[in-house]
Amino acid sequence: MKRVLFVCGKNRLRSPTAEQVFSTWPGIEVGSAGVNADADEILTGGMVSEADLIFVMEKTHRAKLTRRFKVQLKSARLICLDIPDDYAFMDPELVRILEARVPKFLPTI
C-alpha cells in the first residue's frame, strides 16, 4: 500500500479536498496537511518520512517542505500540482483539476 500525502498552506481547502477525492483510490492510503503554522493539520517530519508520494499545491509549498524536511524527504517523490488558492472545499472545478492531474502518478491495480 502506497502512502500519499497532499499538502497545501492551511490544510483547509485544497489538500483536504484532494484527500477526500482520492480516499477510495485502490492501493493507497491518503492524508493531508499544511505547511503553515496555523494549518488545521500541521505537516510533520513523521508524515513526510512515511509518505511514498507527496503532492504540493504550489511551488511555495514545495520550497517550505524541502527546506524544513530535507532529511525526511529522502525517499518520497514530490510533485507540484500548480493549483492556486482560488477554490472552496470540494469546489467542482478543483475536483476536476485534481482528477485530471493526480491519477497518472498513482498506482493502478
C-alpha positions in Angstrom: 0.0 0.0 0.0 1.4 3.4 -1.1 1.1 6.3 1.3 0.1 9.5 -0.5 0.2 12.9 1.2 -1.5 16.1 -0.1 0.0 19.4 1.1 -1.2 23.0 0.9 -0.8 26.0 3.2 -3.5 25.8 5.8 -5.0 22.3 5.1 -8.5 23.7 4.9 -9.5 23.7 1.2 -7.2 22.2 -1.4 -5.4 19.4 0.3 -8.5 18.1 2.3 -10.4 18.1 -1.0 -7.7 16.0 -2.6 -7.6 13.7 0.4 -11.4 13.2 0.1 -11.4 12.8 -3.7 -8.7 10.1 -3.6 -9.7 8.4 -0.3 -11.2 5.4 -2.1 -8.5 5.0 -4.7 -7.3 1.4 -4.6 -3.8 0.7 -3.3 -3.2 3.9 -1.5 -3.6 5.4 1.9 -4.1 9.2 1.8 -3.6 12.0 4.2 -3.3 15.8 4.0 -1.6 18.6 5.9 -0.5 22.2 5.7 2.9 23.8 5.8 1.8 27.0 7.6 1.9 27.3 11.4 -1.8 27.9 11.5 -2.8 24.9 9.4 -5.6 22.7 10.7 -3.3 19.7 10.4 0.3 20.9 10.5 2.8 18.9 8.4 5.3 17.0 10.5 8.6 15.2 9.7 6.9 11.9 10.6 4.3 12.5 7.9 6.9 13.3 5.3 9.1 10.3 6.2 6.2 7.9 6.0 4.9 9.2 2.6 5.8 7.5 -0.7 4.3 10.2 -2.8 3.7 13.9 -1.8 1.6 16.3 -3.8 2.0 20.0 -3.1 -0.4 22.6 -4.5 2.1 25.4 -5.1 5.8 25.9 -5.6 6.0 27.8 -2.3 4.7 24.7 -0.5 7.4 22.6 -2.2 10.1 25.2 -1.1 8.9 25.2 2.5 8.6 21.4 2.7 12.1 20.8 1.2 13.6 23.5 3.5 12.1 22.1 6.7 12.1 18.4 6.0 15.1 17.7 3.7 16.2 14.7 5.7 12.8 13.1 5.9 12.2 13.7 2.2 14.9 11.3 1.1 12.6 8.6 -0.4 9.3 10.3 -1.2 8.5 11.5 -4.7 7.5 15.2 -4.6 5.1 16.6 -7.2 3.8 20.1 -7.6 0.3 20.3 -8.9 0.4 24.1 -9.5 -3.1 24.7 -8.2 -3.6 28.3 -6.8 -5.6 29.0 -3.7 -8.7 30.0 -5.6 -11.1 27.2 -4.7 -13.5 26.3 -1.9 -13.5 22.9 -0.2 -14.9 20.3 -2.8 -15.3 23.0 -5.4 -16.3 21.1 -8.6 -13.6 22.9 -10.6 -10.9 21.9 -8.0 -12.1 18.3 -8.1 -11.9 18.3 -11.9 -8.4 19.7 -11.8 -7.3 17.1 -9.2 -8.9 14.3 -11.2 -7.1 15.4 -14.3 -3.6 15.9 -12.7 -3.2 13.3 -10.0 -4.2 9.8 -11.2 -1.2 9.5 -13.7 1.1 9.4 -10.6 -1.0 6.9 -8.6 -0.6 3.1 -8.7 -3.1 1.2 -10.7 -4.4 -2.2 -9.7 
